[in-house]
Amino acid sequence: MNALIDAANKAHIPVRNVSIQKLLYFAHASFLVHYRRPLVKGAFEAWEYGPVCRPIYDALKGYGRSEVTAPITRTDPFTGEVSELPLLQDAAAQRHIEHLMHVMGRATPSQLISLSHVEGGAWWIVWNKSKTGATVGNRIDDELTIATFGKLKVALKPPEMQEGLDEATPFAGD
């Protein structure tokens, strides 16, 4: 979602794909709770390092571990024409994203991963269910996100306690 990348750029906060994924999930989750409607049209999936919106991941995976600064574009499959995604027109959603970036944007990828892994949270439930039974693409549905959102309201650990964790290294501590 380009609104999140734009908010990070305006606040001079460097973000990578892993951080964008977690921040977008937290923005989506809190928007669901506060406005009772989704912020993101696509679904989030429970991946090893937390919630991921696959289309956003696919659009940003070329960055690897590098900072994402440019807006996400889309390519028309028939013409090959590249265009920017439409701008966010929802003022409440824009304010919500900017507020989230102000509050959580400087959290490290490790802190965001840790927060998304909170016991009893939506990611935790889907991830653990996938180990013992069938799930549909490890999809984290919005109803579960709303029901477990309160579990995410925990303090972030100091950066020195989380150093070194990102999507390219095993998660230690769960």
Salt bridges, closest charged atoms under 4 A:
ASP6 OD2 - LYS10 NZ 3.17
GLU45 OE1 - ARG54 NH2 3.03
ASP58 OD1 - LYS61 NZ 3.79
ASP90 OD2 - ARG37 NH1 2.66
ASP142 OD1 - HIS28 NE2 2.94
ASP166 OD1 - ARG65 NH2 3.57
GLU167 OE2 - LYS22 NZ 3.31
